[in-house]
Amino acid sequence: MTETLEFPALLRLIDERSAAFRAAVAAAPDLDLPVPTCPDWTLFDLARHLGEGRRSWAATVAAGPDAPGRISPEGPAAPRERAALAAWLADSTRHLLDALRDAGPDRGCWTWWGTSQSPRTCGAVARHQLQEVAVHTYDAQLTVGAPRPLPDEVALDGVEEFLSTCCTTTAGWPHGPAAVDYHATEGRSWRQQLSADGVRADRLPGPTDAGAPDAAVRGTASELVLSFYGRVPLDSLDVEGDRGLFDRLAEWEPE
């Protein structure tokens, strides 16, 4: 896959989405508001999760490619006082960005993805971190009654990042060979190929260049990403062809 966001843009957008998350938290009348898209979590729980996660990945990036696994977060626990929480969140983002900037995009890094199309590098970690921060920012905005679509720049890369990181594998697809297309209304499309050799995804050069798929889904890039992460139902998008393919994909857990 080509034309992905460059490393400086990833760092800039992580910073921007993190600031948007803090703004949503600051707008909340109560940190104990329930998060509709994260059952059993309050807004404070979400903020603590976001901050601890960025600190954990900062430590993992800093540990280098020989780290045995994801490193536990370092530093103070999330404070409940509003101003202190905002400062702690900002510091968490700074730790992550500093670690990524010091490492650079090409250095190896431990990742939980092993046989996907995404490399095990700090650049790929930054790319996935942007999506985590962006989706959780949507969660926080929804909680305070002001949900916003993911910015186009973030969402378009997010469709591709999800397909290449979370949905590709060398494990054999246990059903018949199939092709699934994903169309962003902003003008970009991808095809996912499923076979006994595994699953991979590639950007389509044009809407009719690769033959008809077995199933397809169309929506804005933001809607596609939010559906991938279970924030909006797939059926709220335009689904064509074999709807059951998406169910089989969601249920499949390759070893």
Order of alpha helices (4+ residues) and beta strands (2+ residues): alpha-alpha-alpha-alpha-alpha-beta-beta-beta-beta-alpha-beta-alpha
